[in-house]
Amino acid sequence: PGEGLTILYSHGNAEDLGLHLPFIDALARATGADVFSYEYVGYSLSRFANLSPDEDGCYRSIDAAWIYLTETLNIPANRIVVYGRSIGTGPSVDLVARTALKSGKAAAQPPRGALGLLLQSPLESAIRCALGYGSSLSMYPLDIFKNYEKIENVVCKAAIIHGTSDNVVPCKGGVALHDALQNPYEPCWLEGYGHNNM
């Protein structure tokens, strides 16, 4: 890796590493950053190992990617921007919120959290995305990727991009998450865009 920024990218649900390689290449060229992506447990080749995708597996997968970047490649955490799209916002928010909570408070201790967080078409949670806010109260034990509970622990600068005509992950979830951010950039609401055409 170079001395510039590194983007840790978490893809959406209906994708795998092979499908989003053209996007990763375009992202690297457009930003000049190194881009690192990973596969969720139970996706792509890992499904042949009798592994099924689940929430915990997604968290373990992004943790392994983070450890590889920060400990094996020795990339400082404050040079990493975490970028999640759609369901990838679940592991992205979780990682950034947890690493921020572990960051050292003493001046002599370097920050352990990411430089920034970028969320594209983020979901508040799986149940809120599929059934709406009221349903998440009664179905709380079954809900996963509860970004609405974790977003307040994100202390780094964060930005949200969402299409206003998204019929897969409603834009109102992106608005709610933006409103809960501690350190937001101006959001990017893309008028007339949906989930898969940004």
Secondary structure as UniProt FT lines:
FT   STRAND          6..10
FT   TURN            13..14
FT   HELIX           17..31
FT   STRAND          34..37
FT   TURN            41..42
FT   HELIX           44..49
FT   HELIX           55..67
FT   HELIX           68..72
FT   HELIX           77..79
FT   STRAND          80..85
FT   HELIX           86..88
FT   HELIX           89..102
FT   TURN            107..108
FT   STRAND          116..120
FT   HELIX           126..131
FT   HELIX           133..138
FT   HELIX           140..142
FT   HELIX           147..150
FT   HELIX           151..153
FT   STRAND          157..163
FT   TURN            164..165
FT   HELIX           171..180
FT   STRAND          188..190
FT   TURN            191..192
//
